[in-house]
Amino acid sequence: MTASTRTQVAIVGAGPSGLLLGQLLAKAGVDAVILERQTGAHVLGRIRAGVLEQVCVDLLDEVGVGARMHRDGLVHGGFEMLWRGQRHRIDMNRLTGGKSVMVYGQTELTRDLMDARHAAGLPTVYGAGHVAVHDVDGGRPRVTYEHDGVARQIACDFIAGCDGFHGVCRASVPRSQLTEYEKVYPFGWLGLLSDTPPVSDELVYVNSPRGFALCSMRSPSRSRYYLQVPLTVKVDDWSDDAFWQELRLRLDDKGRDALVTGPSLEKSIAPLRSFVAEPLRFGRLFLAGDAGHIVPPTGAKGLNLAATDVKFLSRALIEHYRDGSDAGLDGYSAQCLRRIWRAERFSWWFTSLMHRLPDDGPIGARLQDAELDYLFHSEHAARTVAENYVGLPLDFGKGDLS
């Protein structure tokens, strides 16, 4: 016997995109159930990025979970780029007419959304096994899963696939209806989280002959560092001491003097890829966030693209129920993809500029040097970087977020 329930929107995935979508829909009176195959503790254990564009900040405020972010988050008006032992600051605030970003860990953002959903008594199922989507090309889509040993089914009007790159939603689309674009980079990021003060008040992106490094933070007392490493290495190959020593070798004297080391709270290696699936709509199934696209983390776009997807999708779903209009649903994929491809381009460019690319040889390094030399001596080039980094709104007219 299968236990059946019904809702208006079934959301698969309880990461930031799924939780944010659930809150936006609940605020508008649209019923939704969220399914997550992992436990809540596992979701909160994921260490991810934490640079938020204004669109993401505004959405968190809109659903009433922005108080802790504004209290504990760090507003950054620029970042530094280290090249040939010299630092060059990209003054985003000045170059973009006052725009900035917010540094606030994705784990904390997820916790805020989870707490708000729990406090409102909204339904979320963690530990959902064997999740599958059905009949998305008809008028009666449904999601099946197992929970506590019981087979269950949710009948719904729409399914939101917010279940990440390896989720079931995109995998359920017939290959003939999907075009996938992908670039896999020949290196990864070894990340270390530590309860140590950051080396700088702002992020420091490092182009070093030994490879890329990034000095980031989660708070004034918690730092996040990254090193470019070959895909062949394993986390166990790197002790904390080896990580700190290699980071020192990639920094300048100022960074080495300011570096405070300590035991790692977490270490992991993330491969880098650029990926886009087109379209993002299949009948009554809509893909959002990492389910539909991945960017290398260099440009800090992944979470912000997911938030933009969710803004467009929530607006379209609310329009459907409130006004009886499907214009937003029909235009969802095209509207998102324009923004996605611009972010993909910037993330690819920034990644190619700052990393050592093993297949490019000596000429690749010299071409990087020429590009960086131009960037640091051209106001127009610096403004282009700043505009892309803060998330310059697209001119969508009525459909834009600006």
C-alpha positions in Angstrom: 0.0 0.0 0.0 1.3 3.4 -1.0 0.5 6.4 1.3 -0.6 9.3 -0.9 -0.8 13.1 -0.3 -1.3 16.1 -2.5 0.3 19.5 -2.8 0.6 22.2 -5.4 4.4 22.2 -5.8 6.7 19.3 -4.9 10.2 20.5 -4.3 13.0 17.9 -4.6 16.1 19.0 -2.7 16.4 20.9 0.6 19.6 22.9 -0.2 19.4 26.7 -0.3 17.5 26.8 -3.6 14.8 24.3 -2.5 14.4 25.9 0.9 14.3 29.5 -0.5 11.7 28.5 -3.1 9.6 26.9 -0.4 9.7 30.1 1.7 8.8 32.3 -1.2 5.9 30.1 -2.2 4.7 29.9 1.4 4.7 33.6 1.8 2.4 33.8 -1.2 0.1 31.1 0.1 1.2 28.4 -2.4 1.5 24.9 -0.8 4.7 23.0 -1.2 6.4 19.9 0.2 10.2 19.6 0.2 11.8 16.2 -0.2 15.5 15.6 0.7 17.3 12.3 0.4 19.9 13.3 3.0 19.4 14.0 6.7 19.2 17.6 7.9 22.5 17.2 9.7 24.2 16.1 6.4 22.8 19.1 4.6 24.1 21.5 7.2 27.5 19.7 7.1 28.1 20.7 3.5 30.8 23.4 3.4 30.1 25.7 0.4 30.7 29.2 -0.8 29.5 32.3 1.0 29.7 35.4 -1.2 26.2 36.7 -1.8 25.1 39.2 -4.5 22.4 41.7 -3.7 19.7 39.6 -5.3 20.4 36.8 -2.8 20.5 39.2 0.1 17.2 40.8 -1.0 15.5 37.4 -1.3 16.6 36.4 2.2 15.2 39.6 3.5 12.0 39.1 1.5 11.3 35.8 3.2 12.2 37.2 6.7 15.4 35.3 7.4 17.9 38.1 6.8 18.4 39.3 10.4 21.3 37.0 11.3 23.0 37.6 7.9 22.9 41.4 8.5 24.2 41.0 12.0 27.0 38.5 11.3 27.7 38.9 7.6 30.6 40.9 6.3 29.9 43.6 3.6 32.7 43.7 1.1 33.2 46.6 -1.3 36.2 45.1 -3.1 38.7 42.2 -3.3 42.4 41.9 -4.0 44.2 40.1 -6.7 47.8 39.0 -6.1 50.1 38.7 -9.2 53.9 38.7 -9.4 54.1 39.5 -5.7 52.0 42.6 -6.0 48.4 43.2 -4.8 45.9 45.0 -6.9 42.5 45.9 -5.5 39.3 45.8 -7.5 37.2 48.5 -5.9 33.7 47.2 -6.6 32.0 49.9 -4.7 33.5 52.7 -6.7 33.5 51.0 -10.0 29.8 49.9 -9.9 28.2 53.0 -8.4 28.1 51.7 -4.8 27.4 48.0 -5.1 29.0 45.4 -2.8 28.7 41.7 -1.8 27.9 40.0 1.5 30.2 37.3 2.9 27.9 34.9 4.8 28.5 31.2 4.8 26.1 29.0 2.8 25.9 26.7 5.8 24.5 29.6 7.9 22.2 30.7 5.2 20.8 27.1 5.0 20.4 26.9 8.8 18.4 30.2 8.7 16.1 28.8 6.0 15.7 25.4 7.8 14.9 27.1 11.1 12.3 29.4 9.5 10.6 26.5 7.7 10.5 24.4 10.9 9.1 27.3 12.9 6.3 27.8 10.4 5.4 24.1 10.5 5.9 23.7 6.8 6.4 20.1 5.6 10.0 18.9 4.8 10.9 15.2 4.6 14.5 14.4 5.2 16.0 11.0 4.6 13.6 10.3 1.6 14.8 7.2 -0.2 14.3 6.1 -3.8 12.9 9.5 -4.9 11.5 9.4 -8.4 9.5 11.8 -10.6 6.7 10.6 -12.9 4.4 11.9 -15.6 6.0 15.4 -15.8 4.9 15.7 -19.4 1.2 15.3 -18.5 -1.3 17.1 -16.4 -0.8 14.9 -13.2 2.9 14.8 -12.2 3.8 13.0 -9.0 6.8 12.1 -6.9 7.3 8.8 -5.2 9.7 8.0 -2.4 10.2 5.8 0.7 10.3 7.1 4.2 10.5 5.1 7.5 10.0 1.9 5.5 6.8 3.1 3.9 6.3 3.7 0.1 4.8 7.2 -0.4 3.5 9.3 -3.2 2.9 13.1 -3.7 0.5 14.2 -6.4 1.2 17.8 -7.4 0.7 20.4 -10.1 4.4 21.1 -10.6 7.8 19.7 -9.6 10.8 21.9 -8.8 14.1 20.0 -9.3 16.4 21.6 -6.8 18.3 18.4 -6.1 21.8 19.3 -7.4 24.0 18.1 -10.1 23.7 14.4 -9.2 20.0 14.5 -8.4 17.2 12.5 -9.9 15.2 15.3 -11.6 17.5 16.1 -14.5 18.4 12.5 -14.8 14.7 11.7 -15.4 14.5 13.8 -18.5 14.8 11.8 -21.7 18.2 12.4 -23.3 16.6 13.3 -26.6 15.0 16.4 -24.9 18.1 17.6 -23.2 21.3 19.3 -24.4 24.2 19.4 -22.0 27.2 21.6 -22.3 30.2 20.8 -20.1 33.9 21.7 -19.6 35.8 19.7 -16.9 38.9 21.5 -15.7 42.1 19.6 -15.1 42.5 20.6 -11.5 40.5 20.9 -8.3 40.4 23.1 -5.2 41.7 21.7 -1.9 39.8 23.7 0.7 40.6 24.1 4.4 38.3 25.6 7.1 39.9 26.8 10.3 39.0 28.9 13.4 41.8 31.4 12.6 41.5 35.1 11.7 41.7 35.8 7.9 44.9 37.2 6.3 43.0 40.2 5.0 39.7 42.1 5.5 38.8 41.2 1.9 39.2 38.1 -0.3 42.6 37.6 -1.9 42.8 35.8 -5.3 46.3 34.6 -6.0 47.9 33.9 -9.4 51.1 32.1 -8.5 53.6 30.1 -10.5 52.9 27.3 -8.1 49.1 27.5 -8.8 46.0 29.4 -7.8 45.2 30.2 -4.2 42.2 31.9 -2.5 42.1 33.5 0.9 38.5 33.8 2.0 36.6 33.9 5.3 33.3 33.1 7.0 33.7 35.6 9.9 36.4 37.7 11.5 37.6 34.6 13.4 36.9 31.8 10.8 38.9 31.5 7.6 38.5 29.4 4.4 41.5 28.8 2.2 41.8 27.1 -1.2 44.7 25.7 -3.2 44.7 24.6 -6.8 45.7 20.9 -6.9 45.9 18.2 -9.5 42.8 15.9 -9.8 45.0 12.9 -9.0 45.6 14.0 -5.4 43.5 12.9 -2.4 42.6 14.8 0.8 44.6 12.3 2.8 47.7 13.3 0.9 47.6 16.7 2.5 48.3 17.2 6.2 47.4 20.5 7.8 51.0 21.4 8.0 51.6 20.6 4.3 48.6 22.8 3.4 49.8 25.8 5.4 53.3 25.4 4.0 52.1 25.4 0.4 49.8 28.4 1.0 52.7 30.3 2.4 54.7 29.6 -0.8 51.9 31.1 -2.9 51.4 34.2 -0.8 53.3 37.5 -0.7 55.3 38.7 2.3 52.3 40.6 3.6 50.1 37.5 3.5 52.8 35.3 5.1 53.2 37.7 7.9 49.4 37.9 8.5 48.8 34.2 8.2 47.6 32.5 11.4 47.5 28.7 11.2 45.6 26.2 13.2 43.9 22.8 13.0 41.5 22.3 10.2 37.8 22.0 11.0 37.2 20.5 7.5 39.3 19.7 4.4 38.0 18.6 1.1 38.8 18.6 -2.6 36.2 20.0 -5.1 36.6 19.3 -8.9 35.8 22.3 -11.1 33.5 22.2 -14.1 31.3 24.5 -16.2 28.0 22.9 -17.0 24.6 24.0 -18.4 21.6 21.9 -19.3 19.1 23.3 -21.8 16.2 23.8 -21.5 15.4 24.1 -17.8 11.7 23.1 -18.2 10.3 19.8 -19.2 6.5 19.9 -19.1 5.7 20.4 -15.4 9.3 19.8 -14.2 11.5 22.9 -13.7 15.2 22.7 -12.9 16.8 25.2 -10.6 20.3 25.7 -9.2 22.9 23.0 -9.6 20.4 20.7 -11.1 20.5 22.8 -14.2 24.0 24.4 -14.2 27.4 24.4 -12.5 30.0 27.1 -12.5 33.6 26.9 -11.2 33.6 28.7 -7.8 36.2 31.3 -8.8 33.6 33.9 -9.7 31.3 33.1 -6.6 28.3 32.6 -8.9 26.8 29.2 -8.0 24.6 30.2 -5.0 23.7 33.5 -6.6 22.5 31.9 -9.8 20.4 29.4 -7.8 18.8 32.3 -6.0 18.0 34.0 -9.3 16.5 30.8 -10.7 14.3 30.6 -7.6 13.2 34.2 -7.9 12.1 33.7 -11.5 10.4 30.3 -10.7 8.6 31.5 -7.6 7.3 34.6 -9.4 6.1 32.4 -12.3 4.4 29.8 -10.0 2.7 32.6 -8.0 1.5 34.2 -11.2 0.0 30.9 -12.3 -2.0 30.5 -9.1 -2.8 34.1 -8.4 -3.5 35.4 -12.0 -4.1 32.3 -14.0 -1.2 33.3 -16.3 1.5 30.8 -17.5 3.6 33.5 -19.2 6.2 33.3 -16.5 6.3 29.5 -16.6 6.6 29.5 -20.4 9.5 32.0 -20.3 11.3 30.6 -17.3 14.0 28.6 -19.1 15.0 31.3 -21.6 14.9 34.0 -18.9 17.2 32.1 -16.6 19.6 30.8 -19.3 20.5 34.3 -20.5 21.8 35.2 -17.0 23.3 31.7 -16.5 25.4 32.0 -19.7 26.7 35.4 -18.7 27.8 34.0 -15.3 29.3 30.9 -17.0 31.4 33.1 -19.3 32.7 35.2 -16.4 33.4 32.2 -14.2 35.3 30.5 -17.1 37.2 33.6 -17.9 38.2 34.3 -14.3 39.2 30.7 -13.7 41.3 30.6 -16.8 43.0 33.9 -15.8 43.9 32.9 -12.3 44.8 29.2 -12.5 47.9 27.4 -14.0 46.5 25.4 -16.9 48.8 22.4 -17.4 48.0 22.0 -21.1 48.7 25.6 -22.0 52.5 25.5 -21.5 54.7 28.5 -21.2 52.7 30.6 -23.7 49.6 30.2 -21.5 51.4 31.8 -18.5 52.7 34.7 -20.7 49.2 35.3 -22.0 47.8 35.4 -18.5 50.5 37.9 -17.6 49.5 40.1 -20.5 45.8 39.9 -19.5 46.5 40.7 -15.9 48.8 43.6 -16.9 46.0 45.1 -19.0 43.4 44.5 -16.2 45.4 46.3 -13.6 46.2 49.3 -15.8 42.7 49.8 -17.4 39.8 51.4 -15.6 37.4 49.9 -18.1 38.8 46.4 -17.7 38.6 46.6 -13.9 35.0 47.9 -14.1 34.1 44.9 -16.2 35.4 42.6 -13.5 33.7 44.5 -10.8 30.3 44.6 -12.6 30.4 40.9 -13.2 31.5 40.0 -9.7 28.7 42.0 -8.0 26.1 40.7 -10.4 25.2 43.5 -12.8 21.4 43.1 -13.5 20.5 42.1 -17.0 18.2 44.3 -19.1 15.2 42.0 -19.1 12.7 44.8 -19.0 9.6 43.6 -17.1 11.2 40.3 -16.3 14.4 41.6 -14.8 15.2 41.5 -11.1 16.4 45.1 -11.0 
